[in-house]
Amino acid sequence: MRGEEKDCVGKMLSPWCKKAKIVMIENDISVKELAKRIGMSREYTSAVLNGRSYSESAVKAISDTLNIPDSSCTLTGN
């Protein structure tokens, strides 16, 4: 587990990733539930939400489902 924590240190989330997570928390939506709603796997949805993967169609699906703009989404957050 310590190795996993270390891998995440120093990675900055994009404003889109942060907004998506905030809206999910505010609405009690799990990654599993969001993935089900957009028709994608939980693993892939998590990768997009954490900035590890990028797909315009996935970002649009998540943005539409959470009712957030997708214009601030970047892969690295820089």
The 8 nearest C-alpha neighbors of each residue, nearest first, counted from 0:
[[1, 3, 2, 4, 5, 6, 7, 8],
 [2, 0, 4, 3, 5, 6, 7, 8],
 [1, 3, 5, 0, 4, 6, 7, 8],
 [4, 2, 6, 0, 1, 5, 7, 8],
 [5, 3, 1, 7, 2, 6, 0, 8],
 [4, 6, 2, 8, 3, 7, 1, 9],
 [7, 5, 3, 4, 8, 2, 9, 10],
 [8, 6, 4, 5, 10, 9, 3, 2],
 [9, 7, 5, 6, 10, 4, 11, 3],
 [8, 10, 11, 7, 6, 5, 12, 4],
 [11, 9, 8, 7, 12, 75, 6, 76],
 [12, 10, 76, 9, 13, 75, 77, 8],
 [11, 13, 76, 16, 17, 50, 14, 10],
 [76, 12, 14, 16, 15, 73, 72, 17],
 [13, 15, 17, 16, 18, 71, 12, 72],
 [16, 14, 72, 18, 71, 13, 17, 19],
 [17, 15, 19, 13, 48, 14, 18, 12],
 [16, 18, 14, 20, 15, 19, 21, 12],
 [19, 17, 21, 15, 20, 16, 14, 22],
 [18, 20, 16, 22, 17, 21, 15, 23],
 [19, 21, 23, 17, 18, 22, 24, 16],
 [22, 20, 18, 24, 23, 19, 25, 17],
 [23, 21, 25, 19, 24, 20, 26, 18],
 [22, 24, 28, 20, 26, 21, 25, 27],
 [25, 23, 27, 21, 26, 22, 20, 28],
 [24, 26, 22, 23, 27, 21, 28, 20],
 [25, 27, 23, 24, 28, 22, 21, 29],
 [28, 26, 24, 25, 23, 29, 22, 32],
 [29, 27, 23, 26, 32, 24, 33, 30],
 [30, 28, 32, 31, 33, 27, 23, 24],
 [29, 31, 33, 32, 34, 41, 45, 28],
 [30, 32, 34, 29, 41, 33, 35, 40],
 [33, 31, 35, 29, 34, 30, 28, 36],
 [34, 32, 36, 30, 35, 31, 29, 37],
 [35, 33, 39, 31, 41, 37, 32, 36],
 [34, 36, 32, 38, 33, 37, 31, 39],
 [37, 35, 33, 34, 38, 32, 64, 39],
 [38, 36, 34, 35, 39, 60, 33, 61],
 [37, 39, 35, 36, 34, 40, 33, 60],
 [40, 38, 34, 37, 35, 44, 41, 43],
 [41, 39, 43, 42, 34, 44, 38, 35],
 [40, 42, 44, 34, 31, 43, 45, 30],
 [41, 43, 45, 40, 44, 46, 39, 34],
 [42, 44, 46, 40, 45, 41, 47, 39],
 [45, 43, 41, 47, 46, 42, 34, 40],
 [44, 46, 48, 42, 43, 47, 41, 49],
 [47, 45, 51, 43, 49, 52, 44, 48],
 [46, 48, 52, 50, 44, 49, 45, 53],
 [49, 47, 45, 16, 46, 50, 44, 19],
 [50, 48, 46, 47, 51, 45, 16, 12],
 [49, 51, 47, 74, 52, 48, 46, 75],
 [52, 50, 46, 49, 47, 74, 53, 48],
 [53, 51, 47, 46, 50, 74, 54, 43],
 [54, 52, 47, 74, 55, 50, 51, 58],
 [53, 55, 57, 56, 58, 52, 47, 59],
 [54, 56, 58, 57, 59, 53, 60, 69],
 [55, 57, 59, 54, 58, 60, 61, 53],
 [58, 56, 60, 54, 59, 55, 61, 47],
 [57, 59, 61, 55, 60, 56, 62, 54],
 [58, 60, 62, 56, 57, 61, 63, 55],
 [61, 59, 57, 63, 58, 62, 37, 56],
 [62, 60, 64, 58, 59, 63, 65, 57],
 [63, 61, 67, 59, 65, 64, 60, 66],
 [64, 62, 66, 60, 61, 65, 59, 67],
 [63, 65, 61, 62, 66, 60, 37, 36],
 [64, 66, 62, 63, 67, 61, 22, 19],
 [67, 65, 63, 64, 62, 68, 61, 22],
 [66, 68, 62, 65, 69, 63, 19, 18],
 [69, 67, 70, 62, 66, 71, 15, 63],
 [68, 70, 71, 62, 72, 59, 67, 58],
 [71, 69, 68, 72, 15, 73, 67, 59],
 [72, 70, 15, 69, 14, 73, 68, 13],
 [73, 71, 15, 70, 69, 13, 14, 74],
 [74, 72, 76, 75, 13, 71, 15, 77],
 [73, 75, 50, 53, 76, 52, 72, 51],
 [76, 74, 77, 73, 50, 13, 12, 11],
 [13, 75, 77, 12, 73, 11, 74, 14],
 [76, 75, 13, 11, 73, 74, 12, 14]]
